[in-house]
């Protein structure tokens, strides 16, 4: 069994060597971009666009609920907005009917389901799905 420690040391050395090569990178000096253009700017995170859309939907629902006097429902939307690190609340405008609030909540619930399916991040998908479930529970 004396060969085992020797084998382990060789594997460790090979692994460390491979890591060093990858960490330092290999550049043979042959650039495929002769003009020396600056590196491409990173694309925006698709979840950022999705979260912005969800925040807009939640803000509309919160404003409508506040305007109709559904303070508990507005508080639910505020908690969801805060979970997504959204903006501060805006004052609601009065006059919304119960039927209008219900239709808006049904639409929001469907939008949250769709957003949870579109999310790239698993954590975001779970968060959006739980928000959808919370809205659905309020509708029941």
C-alpha positions as CSV (number, residue, x, y, z in Angstrom):
1,X,0.0,0.0,0.0
2,X,3.0,2.4,-0.1
3,X,1.9,3.3,-3.7
4,X,-1.3,5.0,-2.6
5,X,0.3,8.1,-1.0
6,X,2.6,8.5,-3.9
7,X,-0.4,8.2,-6.3
8,X,-2.3,10.8,-4.3
9,X,0.6,13.3,-4.4
10,X,0.8,12.9,-8.2
11,X,-2.9,13.5,-8.6
12,X,-2.8,16.5,-6.4
13,X,0.2,17.9,-8.3
14,X,-1.6,17.4,-11.7
15,X,-4.8,18.9,-10.4
16,X,-3.0,21.9,-9.0
17,X,-1.1,22.3,-12.2
18,X,-4.4,22.3,-14.2
19,X,-5.9,24.8,-11.9
20,X,-2.9,27.1,-12.2
21,X,-3.1,26.9,-16.0
22,X,-6.8,27.7,-16.0
23,X,-6.4,30.5,-13.4
24,X,-3.7,32.2,-15.3
25,X,-5.2,31.6,-18.7
26,X,-3.5,30.8,-21.9
27,X,-2.8,33.5,-24.5
28,X,-0.8,32.6,-27.5
29,X,-0.7,36.3,-28.6
30,X,-2.9,35.7,-31.7
31,X,-5.9,38.0,-31.2
32,X,-8.9,37.2,-33.3
33,X,-9.9,40.9,-33.1
34,X,-7.2,42.9,-34.9
35,X,-8.9,46.2,-34.3
36,X,-8.5,45.8,-30.6
37,X,-12.2,46.5,-29.9
38,X,-13.1,46.8,-26.2
39,X,-14.7,43.7,-24.7
40,X,-18.4,43.3,-25.1
41,X,-20.6,44.8,-22.5
42,X,-22.4,42.3,-20.4
43,X,-26.0,41.7,-21.3
44,X,-28.6,42.6,-18.8
45,X,-29.9,39.9,-16.5
46,X,-33.2,38.7,-17.9
47,X,-34.6,38.4,-14.4
48,X,-34.0,42.1,-13.9
49,X,-36.5,42.9,-16.7
50,X,-38.9,40.3,-15.3
51,X,-38.7,41.7,-11.7
52,X,-39.3,45.3,-13.0
53,X,-42.5,44.1,-14.8
54,X,-43.7,42.2,-11.7
55,X,-43.0,45.3,-9.5
56,X,-45.1,47.4,-11.9
57,X,-47.9,44.9,-11.7
58,X,-47.7,44.7,-7.9
59,X,-47.7,48.5,-7.6
60,X,-50.8,48.8,-9.7
61,X,-52.6,46.2,-7.6
62,X,-51.4,47.8,-4.4
63,X,-52.7,51.3,-5.5
64,X,-56.0,49.8,-6.6
65,X,-56.5,47.9,-3.3
66,X,-55.7,51.0,-1.3
67,X,-58.1,53.1,-3.3
68,X,-60.8,50.5,-2.7
69,X,-60.1,50.4,1.0
70,X,-58.7,46.8,1.0
71,X,-55.9,47.6,3.4
72,X,-54.9,44.0,4.1
73,X,-54.7,43.2,0.4
74,X,-52.6,46.3,-0.2
75,X,-50.3,45.2,2.7
76,X,-49.8,41.9,1.0
77,X,-48.7,43.6,-2.2
78,X,-46.5,45.9,-0.2
79,X,-44.8,42.9,1.4
80,X,-44.2,41.4,-2.0
81,X,-42.8,44.6,-3.4
82,X,-40.4,44.9,-0.4
83,X,-39.4,41.2,-1.0
84,X,-38.4,42.2,-4.5
85,X,-36.7,45.4,-3.2
86,X,-39.1,47.6,-5.0
87,X,-40.0,51.3,-4.6
88,X,-41.9,53.0,-1.8
89,X,-45.7,52.9,-1.8
90,X,-47.7,55.5,-3.7
91,X,-51.0,56.8,-2.4
92,X,-54.1,55.0,-3.8
93,X,-56.8,56.7,-5.6
94,X,-60.3,56.1,-4.4
95,X,-63.3,54.8,-6.3
96,X,-62.3,51.3,-7.3
97,X,-65.1,48.8,-7.0
98,X,-64.8,45.4,-5.4
99,X,-65.3,43.7,-8.8
100,X,-62.5,45.8,-10.3
101,X,-60.1,44.8,-7.5
102,X,-61.1,41.1,-7.9
103,X,-60.4,41.2,-11.7
104,X,-57.1,43.0,-11.1
105,X,-56.1,40.3,-8.4
106,X,-57.0,37.5,-10.8
107,X,-54.9,39.1,-13.5
108,X,-52.0,39.6,-11.1
109,X,-52.2,36.0,-9.9
110,X,-51.9,34.8,-13.5
111,X,-49.0,37.2,-14.2
112,X,-47.2,35.9,-11.2
113,X,-47.6,32.3,-12.3
114,X,-46.3,33.2,-15.8
115,X,-43.4,35.2,-14.3
116,X,-42.4,32.3,-12.0
117,X,-42.2,30.1,-15.2
118,X,-40.1,32.6,-17.0
119,X,-37.6,33.3,-14.2
120,X,-34.1,32.2,-14.8
121,X,-33.2,32.0,-11.1
122,X,-34.7,29.1,-9.2
123,X,-34.9,31.3,-6.0
124,X,-36.8,34.0,-7.9
125,X,-39.1,31.4,-9.5
126,X,-40.0,30.0,-6.0
127,X,-40.6,33.5,-4.7
128,X,-42.9,34.5,-7.5
129,X,-44.8,31.2,-7.2
130,X,-45.3,31.8,-3.5
131,X,-46.5,35.3,-4.2
132,X,-49.0,33.8,-6.7
133,X,-50.2,31.4,-4.1
134,X,-50.7,34.1,-1.6
135,X,-52.8,36.2,-4.1
136,X,-54.8,33.0,-5.0
137,X,-55.4,32.3,-1.3
138,X,-56.8,35.9,-0.9
139,X,-59.1,35.3,-3.9
140,X,-60.5,32.1,-2.5
